[in-house]
Amino acid sequence: MQSMVAETKPQRPLFASDDARWAAVIGRDPAADGLFYYSVRTTGVYCRPSCPARRARRENVRFHPSPAAAEQAGFRPCKRCRPDAAAAPHADAVARACRLIEAAEEPLSLEALAAAAGLSRFHFHRVFKAATGLTPKAYGVAARAERLRAGLPRSRTVTAAIYDAGFNSCGRFYAAASDILGMTPRRFRAAGAGARIRFAVGACALGAILVAATERGICALSLGDDPEALVRELEDRFPKAELIGGDPDFEAWVAAAVGFVETPARGFALPLDIQGTAFQQRVWQALREIPSGATTTYSEIAARIGAPKAVRAVARACAENRIAVAIPCHRVVRRDGALAGYRWGIARKRALLDREAD
């Protein structure tokens, strides 16, 4: 009876305070590896807690939840402890969990997924999010949304499609429908009929730029030589939506997008309406974690999201990205450093990387 109580007792987060994290660093505690990372201001590197390197002074140390967060802050991985490979021992477990989530007819509990991975609830949650960029719950919602997108056009009714996709409550689904589909299910089923999309075409150093947005945020940011071709592409993507020419307020969004293309270091503050499959969302989230001025490879992205063998699928997800620069697929190169294909042209990819390197 006591053992049953112990098994169901809520687990307390480990290393929840900076003092606890610092104690783990001092003790080079391997149990802390994968739960947080620390950087050293004077050396410019970040490490895992168990790193055998010479101990830094406390005032020079910062803590980070993931390698991506440390690199975003401007630190590079330590060559001794290889913190950027910290999630690798659990890559297979994360990949198995992803397959379980995708195949499940109903949402799986965190306890069930952690047990299947052979990890504690808390550790599994941290490892899964570090590898995929999503929590297990968010990944499950994205997987069900992917099934729903595929099933809505074919289903007899919207309700049937919702249940067939694995959502066990219509009420809960409709409450989050805009976040899941970017529009109501009926509009999605009707190829965007009734949806209102504002758009405008401007000019930037890389040619013509089209910016389009739903009520939720930017849904397309395209580059090209022919403004009319960019508009036709938008019409083909949303054949039954109401496309509205940009008003003066929307022109400010276009100006912000142009400014970001011209000066990437300023950051992109506009909201995004990101619509894609569960796998695409994992890839695009990983892309958004690549710091400006840095590049990575398709294989590194595949490893980071817990799917090391899905290099070609990662490349396809990059090719399907329709929000240029803000989801920076231009920062992904081949293993030999060559610039692979880019939806908006290799010359623009090279120009973007050159601007970010300045």
C-alpha positions as CSV (number, residue, x, y, z in Angstrom):
1,M,0.0,0.0,0.0
2,Q,2.8,2.3,0.8
3,S,4.5,1.6,-2.5
4,M,1.4,2.5,-4.4
5,V,1.2,5.8,-2.6
6,A,4.9,6.5,-3.4
7,E,4.3,5.7,-7.0
8,T,1.4,8.2,-7.4
9,K,2.9,11.0,-5.3
10,P,3.5,14.1,-7.4
11,Q,7.2,14.6,-8.4
12,R,8.9,17.7,-7.4
13,P,10.9,19.6,-10.0
14,L,14.6,19.1,-9.6
15,F,17.1,21.9,-9.7
16,A,14.3,24.5,-9.7
17,S,16.4,27.3,-8.1
18,D,19.7,28.9,-9.2
19,D,21.1,27.8,-5.8
20,A,20.3,24.2,-6.5
21,R,21.7,24.4,-10.1
22,W,24.9,26.0,-8.8
23,A,25.2,23.2,-6.2
24,A,24.9,20.7,-9.1
25,V,27.6,22.4,-11.1
26,I,29.9,22.5,-8.1
27,G,29.3,18.8,-7.5
28,R,29.5,18.0,-11.3
29,D,26.2,16.1,-10.8
30,P,25.5,13.9,-13.8
31,A,21.8,13.6,-12.7
32,A,21.4,17.3,-13.7
33,D,22.6,16.7,-17.3
34,G,19.8,17.5,-19.7
35,L,17.8,19.4,-17.1
36,F,19.7,22.7,-17.5
37,Y,22.9,24.1,-18.9
38,Y,25.2,26.8,-17.7
39,S,27.3,29.4,-19.5
40,V,30.4,31.2,-18.4
41,R,30.6,34.9,-19.4
42,T,34.4,35.1,-19.4
43,T,35.0,32.2,-21.7
44,G,31.9,32.5,-23.9
45,V,31.0,28.8,-23.7
46,Y,28.2,26.8,-22.2
47,C,28.4,23.4,-20.6
48,R,26.4,20.6,-19.1
49,P,26.4,20.5,-15.2
50,S,28.8,17.5,-15.1
51,C,31.5,19.1,-17.3
52,P,35.0,18.3,-15.9
53,A,36.3,21.8,-17.0
54,R,37.8,24.1,-14.4
55,R,35.1,25.5,-12.2
56,A,34.0,29.1,-13.1
57,R,33.3,31.9,-10.6
58,R,29.7,32.1,-9.6
59,E,29.3,35.7,-10.7
60,N,30.2,34.7,-14.3
61,V,27.7,31.9,-14.6
62,R,24.2,32.0,-16.1
63,F,21.7,29.1,-16.4
64,H,19.8,28.1,-19.5
65,P,16.9,25.6,-20.0
66,S,18.3,24.2,-23.3
67,P,21.4,24.4,-25.7
68,A,19.3,26.5,-28.0
69,A,18.6,29.0,-25.3
70,A,22.3,29.2,-24.4
71,E,23.3,29.7,-28.1
72,Q,20.6,32.3,-28.5
73,A,22.2,34.2,-25.7
74,G,25.5,34.2,-27.7
75,F,27.4,31.3,-26.1
76,R,29.1,28.4,-28.0
77,P,29.1,24.7,-26.9
78,C,32.0,23.4,-24.8
79,K,34.3,21.1,-26.7
80,R,34.9,18.9,-23.6
81,C,31.4,18.0,-22.5
82,R,29.5,18.6,-25.8
83,P,26.3,20.0,-24.3
84,D,24.8,20.4,-27.8
85,A,24.6,16.6,-27.9
86,A,23.2,16.3,-24.4
87,A,19.8,15.0,-25.6
88,A,21.4,12.4,-27.9
89,P,21.2,9.5,-25.3
90,H,17.4,10.0,-25.3
91,A,16.9,10.5,-29.0
92,D,15.5,7.0,-29.6
93,A,13.2,7.3,-26.6
94,V,11.8,10.7,-27.9
95,A,11.4,9.2,-31.4
96,R,9.4,6.3,-30.0
97,A,7.3,8.7,-28.0
98,C,6.6,10.7,-31.1
99,R,5.4,7.6,-32.9
100,L,3.2,6.6,-30.0
101,I,1.6,10.0,-29.9
102,E,1.0,10.0,-33.7
103,A,-0.5,6.6,-33.7
104,A,-2.7,7.0,-30.6
105,E,-6.4,7.2,-31.1
106,E,-6.8,9.1,-27.9
107,P,-4.4,11.5,-26.0
108,L,-1.8,9.6,-24.0
109,S,-1.0,10.7,-20.5
110,L,2.4,12.1,-19.6
111,E,2.8,9.2,-17.1
112,A,2.2,6.6,-19.9
113,L,4.7,8.3,-22.3
114,A,7.3,8.6,-19.6
115,A,6.9,5.0,-18.6
116,A,7.3,3.9,-22.2
117,A,10.5,6.0,-22.4
118,G,11.8,4.6,-19.1
119,L,12.2,8.1,-17.6
120,S,10.5,10.0,-14.8
121,R,7.6,12.3,-15.7
122,F,9.7,15.4,-15.1
123,H,12.8,14.2,-16.9
124,F,10.9,12.9,-19.9
125,H,9.0,16.2,-20.2
126,R,12.3,18.2,-20.2
127,V,14.0,15.8,-22.6
128,F,11.1,15.7,-25.0
129,K,10.7,19.5,-25.2
130,A,14.5,20.0,-25.6
131,A,14.5,17.5,-28.5
132,T,11.3,18.6,-30.3
133,G,10.7,22.2,-29.3
134,L,7.2,21.2,-28.1
135,T,5.8,19.7,-24.9
136,P,4.3,16.2,-25.2
137,K,0.8,17.7,-24.9
138,A,1.4,20.3,-27.6
139,Y,2.9,17.6,-29.9
140,G,-0.2,15.5,-29.4
141,V,-2.5,18.4,-30.3
142,A,-0.4,19.1,-33.4
143,A,-0.5,15.4,-34.4
144,R,-4.3,15.3,-34.1
145,A,-4.6,18.6,-36.0
146,E,-2.6,17.0,-38.8
147,R,-5.0,14.1,-38.9
148,L,-7.9,16.6,-38.8
149,R,-6.5,18.7,-41.7
150,A,-6.3,15.5,-43.8
151,G,-9.7,14.3,-42.8
152,L,-11.9,17.4,-42.9
153,P,-12.2,17.6,-46.7
154,R,-13.2,14.0,-46.9
155,S,-15.4,13.6,-43.8
156,R,-19.2,13.4,-43.9
157,T,-19.5,16.0,-41.1
158,V,-17.1,18.3,-39.2
159,T,-18.0,16.5,-36.0
160,A,-17.1,13.1,-37.4
161,A,-13.7,14.5,-38.5
162,I,-13.0,15.9,-35.1
163,Y,-13.6,12.6,-33.4
164,D,-11.9,10.6,-36.1
165,A,-8.8,12.8,-35.5
166,G,-8.7,11.8,-31.8
167,F,-10.3,14.9,-30.2
168,N,-12.6,13.5,-27.5
169,S,-14.5,16.7,-27.0
170,C,-16.0,18.9,-29.6
171,G,-16.4,21.7,-27.1
172,R,-12.8,21.7,-26.2
173,F,-11.7,21.5,-29.8
174,Y,-13.9,24.4,-30.9
175,A,-12.4,26.5,-28.1
176,A,-9.0,26.1,-29.6
177,A,-9.9,25.7,-33.3
178,S,-8.3,28.9,-34.4
179,D,-5.0,28.0,-32.8
180,I,-5.1,24.5,-34.4
181,L,-6.3,25.3,-37.9
182,G,-5.8,29.1,-38.2
183,M,-9.6,29.4,-39.0
184,T,-12.9,27.7,-38.1
185,P,-13.2,24.0,-39.2
186,R,-16.0,24.9,-41.7
187,R,-13.8,27.6,-43.3
188,F,-10.9,25.2,-43.5
189,R,-13.1,22.5,-45.0
190,A,-14.2,25.1,-47.6
191,A,-10.7,26.0,-48.6
192,G,-10.7,29.2,-46.5
193,A,-14.1,30.4,-47.6
194,G,-15.1,33.3,-45.4
195,A,-11.6,33.9,-44.1
196,R,-10.3,37.5,-44.4
197,I,-6.6,37.8,-45.3
198,R,-5.0,41.2,-45.5
199,F,-2.0,41.5,-47.8
200,A,0.3,44.0,-49.4
201,V,3.3,43.9,-51.8
202,G,6.3,46.1,-51.2
203,A,10.0,46.3,-52.3
204,C,13.1,45.5,-50.4
205,A,16.8,44.9,-51.2
206,L,16.0,41.3,-52.2
207,G,13.3,42.3,-54.7
208,A,9.5,42.2,-54.2
209,I,8.1,41.2,-50.8
210,L,4.6,40.0,-50.1
211,V,3.2,40.1,-46.6
212,A,-0.2,38.5,-45.8
213,A,-1.9,38.0,-42.4
214,T,-5.0,36.5,-40.9
215,E,-6.5,37.8,-37.7
216,R,-3.9,35.7,-35.8
217,G,-0.8,36.9,-37.5
218,I,1.5,36.7,-40.5
219,C,0.6,33.6,-42.6
220,A,2.8,34.3,-45.6
221,L,6.0,36.3,-46.2
222,S,7.3,35.7,-49.7
223,L,10.2,37.1,-51.8
224,G,10.4,37.2,-55.6
225,D,11.1,39.2,-58.7
226,D,7.5,39.4,-59.9
227,P,4.9,41.0,-57.5
228,E,2.0,39.6,-59.6
229,A,3.4,36.1,-59.3
230,L,3.6,36.5,-55.5
231,V,-0.1,37.5,-55.4
232,R,-1.2,34.6,-57.6
233,E,0.6,32.2,-55.3
234,L,-1.3,33.6,-52.4
235,E,-4.6,33.2,-54.3
236,D,-3.8,29.6,-55.2
237,R,-3.0,28.8,-51.5
238,F,-6.3,30.3,-50.3
239,P,-8.7,30.0,-53.3
240,K,-11.9,30.8,-51.4
241,A,-10.6,33.3,-48.8
242,E,-11.4,37.0,-49.1
243,L,-8.1,38.7,-49.9
244,I,-8.1,42.4,-48.8
245,G,-5.5,44.9,-50.0
246,G,-3.5,46.4,-47.1
247,D,-4.8,49.4,-45.3
248,P,-2.5,52.1,-43.8
249,D,-2.3,50.1,-40.5
250,F,-1.2,47.0,-42.4
251,E,1.4,49.0,-44.3
252,A,3.2,49.3,-40.9
253,W,3.5,45.5,-40.8
254,V,5.0,45.5,-44.3
255,A,7.5,48.2,-43.3
256,A,8.4,46.1,-40.2
257,A,9.0,43.0,-42.4
258,V,11.1,45.0,-44.9
259,G,13.1,46.4,-42.0
260,F,13.8,42.9,-40.7
261,V,15.0,41.7,-44.1
262,E,17.3,44.7,-44.3
263,T,18.6,44.5,-40.7
264,P,18.1,40.9,-39.3
265,A,19.7,41.8,-36.0
266,R,16.7,44.0,-35.1
267,G,14.5,40.9,-34.6
268,F,11.0,40.1,-35.8
269,A,8.3,41.2,-33.4
270,L,5.2,40.6,-35.5
271,P,2.8,37.7,-34.5
272,L,2.9,34.6,-36.8
273,D,0.0,32.4,-37.9
274,I,2.0,29.1,-38.4
275,Q,0.0,26.3,-40.0
276,G,1.6,23.0,-40.6
277,T,1.8,19.3,-39.7
278,A,3.2,18.2,-36.4
279,F,6.5,17.3,-38.0
280,Q,6.7,20.6,-39.8
281,Q,6.0,22.6,-36.7
282,R,8.9,20.7,-34.9
283,V,11.2,21.6,-37.7
284,W,10.1,25.3,-37.9
285,Q,10.4,25.7,-34.2
286,A,14.0,24.4,-34.4
287,L,14.7,26.9,-37.2
288,R,13.5,29.8,-35.1
289,E,16.0,28.8,-32.4
290,I,19.0,29.3,-34.7
291,P,20.7,32.5,-33.8
292,S,21.1,35.3,-36.4
293,G,24.5,34.9,-38.0
294,A,24.7,31.2,-37.3
295,T,24.0,28.2,-39.6
296,T,23.2,24.6,-39.1
297,T,22.7,21.5,-41.2
298,Y,19.6,19.4,-42.1
299,S,21.1,16.5,-40.2
300,E,21.6,18.6,-37.1
301,I,18.0,19.8,-37.2
302,A,16.9,16.2,-37.6
303,A,18.9,15.2,-34.5
304,R,17.6,18.1,-32.5
305,I,14.0,17.2,-33.1
306,G,14.6,13.6,-32.2
307,A,14.4,12.2,-35.7
308,P,18.0,11.7,-36.8
309,K,17.1,9.6,-39.8
310,A,14.6,12.1,-41.2
311,V,17.1,14.4,-42.9
312,R,15.1,14.4,-46.2
313,A,11.9,15.1,-44.4
314,V,13.5,18.1,-42.6
315,A,14.6,19.4,-46.0
316,R,11.0,19.1,-47.3
317,A,9.7,20.9,-44.3
318,C,12.2,23.7,-45.0
319,A,11.0,23.8,-48.6
320,E,7.3,24.0,-47.4
321,N,8.0,27.0,-45.1
322,R,6.0,30.0,-46.5
323,I,7.1,32.6,-44.0
324,A,10.5,33.7,-45.2
325,V,13.2,35.1,-42.8
326,A,10.9,35.0,-39.7
327,I,11.1,31.2,-39.9
328,P,14.8,31.2,-41.0
329,C,15.2,28.2,-43.2
330,H,17.9,30.1,-45.0
331,R,20.2,29.3,-42.1
332,V,20.2,25.6,-42.9
333,V,23.0,24.4,-45.2
334,R,24.4,21.1,-46.4
335,R,26.9,19.2,-44.3
336,D,29.7,20.4,-46.6
337,G,28.6,24.0,-46.1
338,A,27.1,24.4,-49.6
339,L,23.9,26.4,-49.9
340,A,21.1,23.9,-50.7
341,G,17.8,24.8,-52.4
342,Y,15.8,27.8,-51.1
343,R,12.2,28.5,-51.9
344,W,13.0,32.1,-52.9
345,G,16.3,31.4,-54.7
346,I,19.9,30.6,-53.8
347,A,21.0,34.2,-54.5
348,R,18.6,35.5,-51.8
349,K,19.7,32.8,-49.4
350,R,23.3,33.9,-49.8
351,A,22.4,37.5,-49.5
352,L,20.5,36.9,-46.3
353,L,23.4,35.0,-44.7
354,D,25.8,37.7,-45.8
355,R,23.7,40.4,-44.1
356,E,23.5,38.4,-40.9
357,A,27.2,37.8,-40.9
358,D,28.0,41.6,-41.0
